[in-house]
Each structure stands twice: as structure tokens, then as C-alpha cells.
Amino acid sequence: MNNDTPKDVWNFPCEFPIKIVGLANEEFETSVLATIHKHFPNLAESAIAKNPSKDGKYLAITAVVNAESKVQ
């Protein structure tokens, strides 16, 4: 049985990708970006990628953040 927990596998600080997927609309994008910037106020725009689904119905936003701790 594998007893690894995130505490055992992650070494902080580290780059950590966060991916959020939702319906492609301005409210979703604005809400996600506001939440990301609330927790990571110094995150560069280049650390955020936006990728629409093939049909444009969904939007995936990936932010690569510098995680300082498991709690963060």
C-alpha cells in the first residue's frame, strides 16, 4: 500500500499548475482571474494560459503559480 501524501511528495516552494475549466463566458473568466490574483497578487500574465475547447463552449484557464506551502 502506498502511504505517500502530498506532504511527502511535494517540495516547497515549487511551481504548481492550477487548471480551471468552465463555460466560456466573461463572468467565468473574470471570476477565475480575480480569484487567482487574490491569492497570487504578483503572478505575471505570462503564467496564465487560456485555451478554448474545440467548439468554443468551454474555456480552460491554467495558472502556474509558485506555491510556498501545502496550506497555500
Jmol script that loads the backbone (N, CA, C; Angstrom):
load data "model"
ATOM      1  N   MET A   1       0.841  -1.173   0.000  1.00  0.00           N
ATOM      2  CA  MET A   1       0.000   0.000   0.000  1.00  0.00           C
ATOM      3  C   MET A   1       0.890   1.241   0.000  1.00  0.00           C
ATOM      4  N   ASN A   2       0.525   2.214  -0.804  1.00  0.00           N
ATOM      5  CA  ASN A   2       1.286   3.451  -0.935  1.00  0.00           C
ATOM      6  C   ASN A   2       0.820   4.447   0.116  1.00  0.00           C
ATOM      7  N   ASN A   3       1.723   4.859   0.991  1.00  0.00           N
ATOM      8  CA  ASN A   3       1.369   5.796   2.052  1.00  0.00           C
ATOM      9  C   ASN A   3       1.831   7.213   1.753  1.00  0.00           C
ATOM     10  N   ASP A   4       2.209   7.503   0.500  1.00  0.00           N
ATOM     11  CA  ASP A   4       2.632   8.855   0.150  1.00  0.00           C
ATOM     12  C   ASP A   4       1.466   9.821   0.298  1.00  0.00           C
ATOM     13  N   THR A   5       1.722  10.939   0.882  1.00  0.00           N
ATOM     14  CA  THR A   5       0.751  12.026   0.953  1.00  0.00           C
ATOM     15  C   THR A   5       1.373  13.207   0.235  1.00  0.00           C
ATOM     16  N   PRO A   6       0.579  14.206  -0.118  1.00  0.00           N
ATOM     17  CA  PRO A   6       1.165  15.368  -0.779  1.00  0.00           C
ATOM     18  C   PRO A   6       2.347  15.954  -0.004  1.00  0.00           C
ATOM     19  N   LYS A   7       2.276  15.912   1.308  1.00  0.00           N
ATOM     20  CA  LYS A   7       3.376  16.434   2.117  1.00  0.00           C
ATOM     21  C   LYS A   7       4.664  15.666   1.830  1.00  0.00           C
ATOM     22  N   ASP A   8       4.553  14.381   1.562  1.00  0.00           N
ATOM     23  CA  ASP A   8       5.723  13.546   1.316  1.00  0.00           C
ATOM     24  C   ASP A   8       6.273  13.704  -0.104  1.00  0.00           C
ATOM     25  N   VAL A   9       5.438  14.092  -1.052  1.00  0.00           N
ATOM     26  CA  VAL A   9       5.852  14.093  -2.439  1.00  0.00           C
ATOM     27  C   VAL A   9       6.231  15.482  -2.940  1.00  0.00           C
ATOM     28  N   TRP A  10       5.657  16.507  -2.407  1.00  0.00           N
ATOM     29  CA  TRP A  10       5.918  17.861  -2.883  1.00  0.00           C
ATOM     30  C   TRP A  10       7.012  18.514  -2.061  1.00  0.00           C
ATOM     31  N   ASN A  11       7.855  19.237  -2.750  1.00  0.00           N
ATOM     32  CA  ASN A  11       8.893  20.025  -2.092  1.00  0.00           C
ATOM     33  C   ASN A  11       8.587  21.493  -2.336  1.00  0.00           C
ATOM     34  N   PHE A  12       8.388  22.234  -1.273  1.00  0.00           N
ATOM     35  CA  PHE A  12       8.045  23.654  -1.389  1.00  0.00           C
ATOM     36  C   PHE A  12       9.274  24.502  -1.149  1.00  0.00           C
ATOM     37  N   PRO A  13       9.337  25.668  -1.788  1.00  0.00           N
ATOM     38  CA  PRO A  13       8.407  26.189  -2.794  1.00  0.00           C
ATOM     39  C   PRO A  13       8.557  25.439  -4.115  1.00  0.00           C
ATOM     40  N   CYS A  14       7.504  25.460  -4.923  1.00  0.00           N
ATOM     41  CA  CYS A  14       7.531  24.790  -6.218  1.00  0.00           C
ATOM     42  C   CYS A  14       6.550  25.450  -7.172  1.00  0.00           C
ATOM     43  N   GLU A  15       6.778  25.262  -8.453  1.00  0.00           N
ATOM     44  CA  GLU A  15       5.808  25.708  -9.447  1.00  0.00           C
ATOM     45  C   GLU A  15       4.675  24.694  -9.476  1.00  0.00           C
ATOM     46  N   PHE A  16       3.441  25.194  -9.422  1.00  0.00           N
ATOM     47  CA  PHE A  16       2.288  24.317  -9.333  1.00  0.00           C
ATOM     48  C   PHE A  16       1.232  24.800 -10.325  1.00  0.00           C
ATOM     49  N   PRO A  17       0.869  23.968 -11.302  1.00  0.00           N
ATOM     50  CA  PRO A  17      -0.162  24.378 -12.256  1.00  0.00           C
ATOM     51  C   PRO A  17      -1.564  24.157 -11.680  1.00  0.00           C
ATOM     52  N   ILE A  18      -2.393  25.168 -11.827  1.00  0.00           N
ATOM     53  CA  ILE A  18      -3.795  25.080 -11.414  1.00  0.00           C
ATOM     54  C   ILE A  18      -4.625  25.228 -12.682  1.00  0.00           C
ATOM     55  N   LYS A  19      -5.517  24.264 -12.944  1.00  0.00           N
ATOM     56  CA  LYS A  19      -6.352  24.317 -14.147  1.00  0.00           C
ATOM     57  C   LYS A  19      -7.813  24.396 -13.724  1.00  0.00           C
ATOM     58  N   ILE A  20      -8.519  25.354 -14.306  1.00  0.00           N
ATOM     59  CA  ILE A  20      -9.943  25.556 -14.034  1.00  0.00           C
ATOM     60  C   ILE A  20     -10.656  25.537 -15.378  1.00  0.00           C
ATOM     61  N   VAL A  21     -11.730  24.767 -15.464  1.00  0.00           N
ATOM     62  CA  VAL A  21     -12.492  24.653 -16.708  1.00  0.00           C
ATOM     63  C   VAL A  21     -13.935  25.030 -16.436  1.00  0.00           C
ATOM     64  N   GLY A  22     -14.515  25.820 -17.324  1.00  0.00           N
ATOM     65  CA  GLY A  22     -15.911  26.220 -17.177  1.00  0.00           C
ATOM     66  C   GLY A  22     -16.473  26.684 -18.502  1.00  0.00           C
ATOM     67  N   LEU A  23     -17.739  27.106 -18.456  1.00  0.00           N
ATOM     68  CA  LEU A  23     -18.377  27.633 -19.659  1.00  0.00           C
ATOM     69  C   LEU A  23     -17.654  28.894 -20.098  1.00  0.00           C
ATOM     70  N   ALA A  24     -17.426  29.014 -21.378  1.00  0.00           N
ATOM     71  CA  ALA A  24     -16.692  30.153 -21.922  1.00  0.00           C
ATOM     72  C   ALA A  24     -17.594  31.382 -21.946  1.00  0.00           C
ATOM     73  N   ASN A  25     -17.501  32.175 -20.884  1.00  0.00           N
ATOM     74  CA  ASN A  25     -18.192  33.448 -20.861  1.00  0.00           C
ATOM     75  C   ASN A  25     -17.378  34.422 -20.012  1.00  0.00           C
ATOM     76  N   GLU A  26     -17.669  35.685 -20.141  1.00  0.00           N
ATOM     77  CA  GLU A  26     -16.873  36.712 -19.467  1.00  0.00           C
ATOM     78  C   GLU A  26     -16.948  36.592 -17.944  1.00  0.00           C
ATOM     79  N   GLU A  27     -18.103  36.223 -17.409  1.00  0.00           N
ATOM     80  CA  GLU A  27     -18.257  36.082 -15.955  1.00  0.00           C
ATOM     81  C   GLU A  27     -17.326  34.997 -15.407  1.00  0.00           C
ATOM     82  N   PHE A  28     -17.254  33.863 -16.097  1.00  0.00           N
ATOM     83  CA  PHE A  28     -16.371  32.783 -15.663  1.00  0.00           C
ATOM     84  C   PHE A  28     -14.922  33.243 -15.671  1.00  0.00           C
ATOM     85  N   GLU A  29     -14.485  33.802 -16.791  1.00  0.00           N
ATOM     86  CA  GLU A  29     -13.090  34.220 -16.924  1.00  0.00           C
ATOM     87  C   GLU A  29     -12.737  35.290 -15.883  1.00  0.00           C
ATOM     88  N   THR A  30     -13.587  36.278 -15.715  1.00  0.00           N
ATOM     89  CA  THR A  30     -13.334  37.352 -14.749  1.00  0.00           C
ATOM     90  C   THR A  30     -13.243  36.808 -13.333  1.00  0.00           C
ATOM     91  N   SER A  31     -14.151  35.921 -12.976  1.00  0.00           N
ATOM     92  CA  SER A  31     -14.178  35.343 -11.630  1.00  0.00           C
ATOM     93  C   SER A  31     -12.923  34.520 -11.346  1.00  0.00           C
ATOM     94  N   VAL A  32     -12.539  33.696 -12.306  1.00  0.00           N
ATOM     95  CA  VAL A  32     -11.352  32.849 -12.135  1.00  0.00           C
ATOM     96  C   VAL A  32     -10.096  33.712 -11.999  1.00  0.00           C
ATOM     97  N   LEU A  33      -9.941  34.691 -12.879  1.00  0.00           N
ATOM     98  CA  LEU A  33      -8.747  35.532 -12.834  1.00  0.00           C
ATOM     99  C   LEU A  33      -8.699  36.356 -11.547  1.00  0.00           C
ATOM    100  N   ALA A  34      -9.842  36.839 -11.077  1.00  0.00           N
ATOM    101  CA  ALA A  34      -9.877  37.590  -9.815  1.00  0.00           C
ATOM    102  C   ALA A  34      -9.458  36.709  -8.645  1.00  0.00           C
ATOM    103  N   THR A  35      -9.916  35.478  -8.633  1.00  0.00           N
ATOM    104  CA  THR A  35      -9.560  34.554  -7.556  1.00  0.00           C
ATOM    105  C   THR A  35      -8.076  34.218  -7.591  1.00  0.00           C
ATOM    106  N   ILE A  36      -7.548  33.980  -8.774  1.00  0.00           N
ATOM    107  CA  ILE A  36      -6.118  33.686  -8.908  1.00  0.00           C
ATOM    108  C   ILE A  36      -5.295  34.871  -8.398  1.00  0.00           C
ATOM    109  N   HIS A  37      -5.653  36.081  -8.830  1.00  0.00           N
ATOM    110  CA  HIS A  37      -4.882  37.260  -8.433  1.00  0.00           C
ATOM    111  C   HIS A  37      -5.065  37.605  -6.952  1.00  0.00           C
ATOM    112  N   LYS A  38      -6.175  37.206  -6.366  1.00  0.00           N
ATOM    113  CA  LYS A  38      -6.384  37.415  -4.928  1.00  0.00           C
ATOM    114  C   LYS A  38      -5.354  36.616  -4.126  1.00  0.00           C
ATOM    115  N   HIS A  39      -5.119  35.386  -4.539  1.00  0.00           N
ATOM    116  CA  HIS A  39      -4.206  34.506  -3.809  1.00  0.00           C
ATOM    117  C   HIS A  39      -2.751  34.627  -4.271  1.00  0.00           C
ATOM    118  N   PHE A  40      -2.557  35.094  -5.493  1.00  0.00           N
ATOM    119  CA  PHE A  40      -1.204  35.248  -6.057  1.00  0.00           C
ATOM    120  C   PHE A  40      -1.123  36.619  -6.728  1.00  0.00           C
ATOM    121  N   PRO A  41      -1.084  37.703  -5.926  1.00  0.00           N
ATOM    122  CA  PRO A  41      -1.177  39.053  -6.493  1.00  0.00           C
ATOM    123  C   PRO A  41      -0.023  39.433  -7.421  1.00  0.00           C
ATOM    124  N   ASN A  42       1.116  38.802  -7.290  1.00  0.00           N
ATOM    125  CA  ASN A  42       2.267  39.154  -8.124  1.00  0.00           C
ATOM    126  C   ASN A  42       2.453  38.222  -9.308  1.00  0.00           C
ATOM    127  N   LEU A  43       1.456  37.413  -9.598  1.00  0.00           N
ATOM    128  CA  LEU A  43       1.564  36.458 -10.700  1.00  0.00           C
ATOM    129  C   LEU A  43       1.590  37.192 -12.037  1.00  0.00           C
ATOM    130  N   ALA A  44       2.588  36.904 -12.838  1.00  0.00           N
ATOM    131  CA  ALA A  44       2.722  37.531 -14.156  1.00  0.00           C
ATOM    132  C   ALA A  44       1.648  37.005 -15.105  1.00  0.00           C
ATOM    133  N   GLU A  45       1.215  37.848 -16.020  1.00  0.00           N
ATOM    134  CA  GLU A  45       0.215  37.434 -17.008  1.00  0.00           C
ATOM    135  C   GLU A  45       0.729  36.274 -17.857  1.00  0.00           C
ATOM    136  N   SER A  46       2.048  36.204 -18.038  1.00  0.00           N
ATOM    137  CA  SER A  46       2.628  35.125 -18.844  1.00  0.00           C
ATOM    138  C   SER A  46       2.500  33.760 -18.160  1.00  0.00           C
ATOM    139  N   ALA A  47       2.150  33.740 -16.876  1.00  0.00           N
ATOM    140  CA  ALA A  47       1.966  32.485 -16.148  1.00  0.00           C
ATOM    141  C   ALA A  47       0.538  31.955 -16.274  1.00  0.00           C
ATOM    142  N   ILE A  48      -0.299  32.679 -17.009  1.00  0.00           N
ATOM    143  CA  ILE A  48      -1.704  32.293 -17.183  1.00  0.00           C
ATOM    144  C   ILE A  48      -1.960  31.998 -18.657  1.00  0.00           C
ATOM    145  N   ALA A  49      -2.526  30.818 -18.920  1.00  0.00           N
ATOM    146  CA  ALA A  49      -2.874  30.437 -20.295  1.00  0.00           C
ATOM    147  C   ALA A  49      -4.374  30.179 -20.373  1.00  0.00           C
ATOM    148  N   LYS A  50      -4.981  30.621 -21.457  1.00  0.00           N
ATOM    149  CA  LYS A  50      -6.414  30.403 -21.692  1.00  0.00           C
ATOM    150  C   LYS A  50      -6.569  29.597 -22.972  1.00  0.00           C
ATOM    151  N   ASN A  51      -7.301  28.493 -22.881  1.00  0.00           N
ATOM    152  CA  ASN A  51      -7.482  27.622 -24.038  1.00  0.00           C
ATOM    153  C   ASN A  51      -8.958  27.272 -24.199  1.00  0.00           C
ATOM    154  N   PRO A  52      -9.577  27.736 -25.284  1.00  0.00           N
ATOM    155  CA  PRO A  52     -10.978  27.373 -25.529  1.00  0.00           C
ATOM    156  C   PRO A  52     -11.083  25.940 -26.035  1.00  0.00           C
ATOM    157  N   SER A  53     -12.235  25.317 -25.786  1.00  0.00           N
ATOM    158  CA  SER A  53     -12.479  23.981 -26.330  1.00  0.00           C
ATOM    159  C   SER A  53     -12.640  24.087 -27.842  1.00  0.00           C
ATOM    160  N   LYS A  54     -12.627  22.952 -28.497  1.00  0.00           N
ATOM    161  CA  LYS A  54     -12.697  22.928 -29.968  1.00  0.00           C
ATOM    162  C   LYS A  54     -13.924  23.671 -30.490  1.00  0.00           C
ATOM    163  N   ASP A  55     -15.061  23.506 -29.806  1.00  0.00           N
ATOM    164  CA  ASP A  55     -16.278  24.177 -30.268  1.00  0.00           C
ATOM    165  C   ASP A  55     -16.495  25.533 -29.604  1.00  0.00           C
ATOM    166  N   GLY A  56     -15.581  25.934 -28.704  1.00  0.00           N
ATOM    167  CA  GLY A  56     -15.672  27.240 -28.072  1.00  0.00           C
ATOM    168  C   GLY A  56     -16.654  27.335 -26.917  1.00  0.00           C
ATOM    169  N   LYS A  57     -17.273  26.223 -26.550  1.00  0.00           N
ATOM    170  CA  LYS A  57     -18.273  26.253 -25.471  1.00  0.00           C
ATOM    171  C   LYS A  57     -17.613  26.361 -24.094  1.00  0.00           C
ATOM    172  N   TYR A  58     -16.429  25.790 -23.954  1.00  0.00           N
ATOM    173  CA  TYR A  58     -15.734  25.776 -22.660  1.00  0.00           C
ATOM    174  C   TYR A  58     -14.410  26.507 -22.762  1.00  0.00           C
ATOM    175  N   LEU A  59     -13.945  26.967 -21.606  1.00  0.00           N
ATOM    176  CA  LEU A  59     -12.660  27.636 -21.532  1.00  0.00           C
ATOM    177  C   LEU A  59     -11.853  27.005 -20.405  1.00  0.00           C
ATOM    178  N   ALA A  60     -10.610  26.641 -20.698  1.00  0.00           N
ATOM    179  CA  ALA A  60      -9.691  26.132 -19.679  1.00  0.00           C
ATOM    180  C   ALA A  60      -8.683  27.233 -19.389  1.00  0.00           C
ATOM    181  N   ILE A  61      -8.542  27.550 -18.116  1.00  0.00           N
ATOM    182  CA  ILE A  61      -7.561  28.541 -17.686  1.00  0.00           C
ATOM    183  C   ILE A  61      -6.550  27.816 -16.815  1.00  0.00           C
ATOM    184  N   THR A  62      -5.283  27.920 -17.188  1.00  0.00           N
ATOM    185  CA  THR A  62      -4.205  27.290 -16.406  1.00  0.00           C
ATOM    186  C   THR A  62      -3.302  28.398 -15.888  1.00  0.00           C
ATOM    187  N   ALA A  63      -3.074  28.375 -14.580  1.00  0.00           N
ATOM    188  CA  ALA A  63      -2.162  29.326 -13.956  1.00  0.00           C
ATOM    189  C   ALA A  63      -1.040  28.514 -13.299  1.00  0.00           C
ATOM    190  N   VAL A  64       0.186  28.833 -13.632  1.00  0.00           N
ATOM    191  CA  VAL A  64       1.333  28.168 -12.996  1.00  0.00           C
ATOM    192  C   VAL A  64       1.817  29.118 -11.904  1.00  0.00           C
ATOM    193  N   VAL A  65       1.559  28.706 -10.661  1.00  0.00           N
ATOM    194  CA  VAL A  65       1.862  29.563  -9.522  1.00  0.00           C
ATOM    195  C   VAL A  65       3.068  29.030  -8.755  1.00  0.00           C
ATOM    196  N   ASN A  66       3.683  29.894  -7.984  1.00  0.00           N
ATOM    197  CA  ASN A  66       4.772  29.500  -7.114  1.00  0.00           C
ATOM    198  C   ASN A  66       4.165  29.208  -5.748  1.00  0.00           C
ATOM    199  N   ALA A  67       3.949  27.936  -5.459  1.00  0.00           N
ATOM    200  CA  ALA A  67       3.340  27.535  -4.191  1.00  0.00           C
ATOM    201  C   ALA A  67       4.409  27.518  -3.100  1.00  0.00           C
ATOM    202  N   GLU A  68       4.128  28.231  -2.029  1.00  0.00           N
ATOM    203  CA  GLU A  68       5.084  28.322  -0.923  1.00  0.00           C
ATOM    204  C   GLU A  68       4.881  27.234   0.120  1.00  0.00           C
ATOM    205  N   SER A  69       3.651  26.682   0.196  1.00  0.00           N
ATOM    206  CA  SER A  69       3.358  25.666   1.210  1.00  0.00           C
ATOM    207  C   SER A  69       2.122  24.875   0.802  1.00  0.00           C
ATOM    208  N   LYS A  70       1.901  23.756   1.455  1.00  0.00           N
ATOM    209  CA  LYS A  70       0.723  22.937   1.200  1.00  0.00           C
ATOM    210  C   LYS A  70      -0.552  23.707   1.534  1.00  0.00           C
ATOM    211  N   VAL A  71      -0.536  24.477   2.594  1.00  0.00           N
ATOM    212  CA  VAL A  71      -1.708  25.247   3.008  1.00  0.00           C
ATOM    213  C   VAL A  71      -2.090  26.248   1.940  1.00  0.00           C
ATOM    214  N   GLN A  72      -1.123  26.895   1.370  1.00  0.00           N
ATOM    215  CA  GLN A  72      -1.405  27.890   0.342  1.00  0.00           C
ATOM    216  C   GLN A  72      -2.128  27.269  -0.827  1.00  0.00           C
TER     217      GLN A  72
END
end "model"
wireframe off; spacefill off
backbone 0.3
color backbone group
